[in-house]
Amino acid sequence: MNRSQLEHILRAAGDISEDDEIVVLGSTSLLAQFPNASPDLLYSMEADIFPKNKPEMAQVIDGCIGELSPFHQTFGYYAHGIGPETAKNLPKGWEQRLIPLQSPNTRGITGWCLDIHDLVLGKYVSGREKDLAFNSQIINQGLVSQKILLERIKFLEVPELVKDQINRKIKADTGG
């Protein structure tokens, strides 16, 4: 998904939910900081979102513009309506570090997207193969700071053993 496609989803989600603030979690959130991200980072065709002020509308969004909906069939990408509880793998304070995505294409809707470091740490916590491959691409392209990643590990709400594993993985992935 590219930036204009995410902007389209934000417009549609804002209209459906009647909320002008949409939180974007997952890999597409990088488009706020890196609007021209390389295509190898933009393989996802879904945006994980919820209305900031009306999170209960996430299911309605999922039904209207979600996977296999007419929206998805027409445009080839879709919204995955999620709840705020989905953010459990993110470091504490992620909400204060959200990056706004607003442009003429969002027509007054603001997408609140994860900071790239919070995104990467959340994917390390998930630990799925696709998430670790995504993180490798992010790191290889120099989009994150090892120092910031290592500092934010302490804000993860996971056991110390998991924090230690993530610390070692970051150091191995960043070559130091």
N, C-alpha and C positions, 0 to 999 in steps of 0.2 A: 504494500500500500504506500502510495506517495502522499506528499503533503496536501495536495488539492483534494485527494480522495478522503483524507482524514477531515479536512475542512467541511466536505460535503456531509460526512457522518455527523459532525458536530452540529451543523445546521439542522439536519433532520432530527437528531436526538433532542435538540433544544426545542424545536417545534412540537415534537411529540410529548415531551415532558412538561412543556411550558416553564422551563428552567433555563436561564441564560448562562448557567455555569455547569460545565460537564467535566467530570474528572476522567482522565485517560490513564489507565494502567497498562502494563505490558509493553511489548517491543515498539509499538507504533508511537509511544509517548516520546521517543527520541526525536521525532520530527519537530518538536517545539524548539529544541536547542540546535538541531542539525537539519534544517529544512531541505537541504540538498544531500542528504545522506546517500552513501553509495548503494546501488541496487542490491548488493549481497546482504545488506541489513534490512531490506524492505520486502522480504519474502512473505510476511504474514498478510493475509487478506482479511483479517478481522481486527477491530479495535475494541479492547476491553474497556467499557465505560460505565459510569453511573452518573445520574444528575446529582450535583453537589447538594442542592437544597431539597431535593425530592427523590432520595435514593430508592424509595418504594416504586418509582416509575421504571426502574431498570428492567423489570419483567415485561412491561408494556413495550419498551424499546426493543427488547429481544424479540418479541412477537412481531413487531412491525417492520424492523429493518435488520433482523438477525439472520442467522444461517438458514438457508433454504427459503427465505422469504422472497416475495416478488422483487424487493429492493436488491437482494443478493443476486437473484437470477438476472436482473436487468444490468447491474453495474459490475458484478464480479467480485465485490467486496461487501463487508457487512459489519454490523455492530454486535458485540457480545455483551448484553446487559448483565452486569455483575453487581454485587453489593460491596459496601465499604469493607466488610469482613474479609474480602479477598486480599486485602493489603496486609495480612498478618505476617508475611515474610519480609516486610520492608523494615528498615531501621526506624526507630522512634524518631519523631520529628519530621518525617517525610512530608507531612502536610504543609509545613512551613517552608519547604524548599520547592514546592511545585512551580513549574515554569508556565507562564501564561502563553497560550497560542490564540491570538486574535488577529484577524485581518479583514479586509473588505469581503473576502470569500466566506467568512463565518457569520456575516450579517448580525453583529452584536452579540453573538454567542462566544463565550470564552472557554476554551479547552484548557483545563489545568492538568499539565503533563508532568510525569515524574522527572526529577533531576536524573541525569544519566548515571550518576554514581549509585543512587538509590535503586534504580532499575537493575543495574548490574548486580548489586548485592542481593536483591530479591531473587534474581535468577541463580545466583550461587546457592542460596538457601534451598530453592526448589531442586536444584541439582539434576534436572533432567538433561539428557544428552543434547537435545536441541537448545536448551538454555545455555549450557556450557559452550557449545559451538558458537552461539550468538555472542557470548562474552568474549570468546577468543577473537572474533572479528572486531568487536569494539576496541579491545586492547591493541590488536595489531594495527588498527587505524589511528591509534593515539588519541582516542576521544575521551579517555578517563585518566585521572591521576592516581597512581598507586598510593601516594600519601593519603589522599582523601578516602580512598576505599579502605585502607587499613585503619584510619581514624574512626570511620563509621561502623566498623565491625562491632565495637563496644555497644552500639545502639540497637543491635539485633536482639530480638527476644527469642533466642534459641539457647540450648545448653552450651556450656563452655567448650565441650569437646567439638561441637559443630563450629563454633567460632574459631577454634584452633585449626580445624580442617580448612575452613574458608581462608584463613590467614595464610596458610601454607599454599593453597591453590592460587591465591592472588599473587604471591611472591613467585611461584613457579611460572604462572602465565605472563607475568610482567618482566620476567628475567632478572628478578632481584629479590 
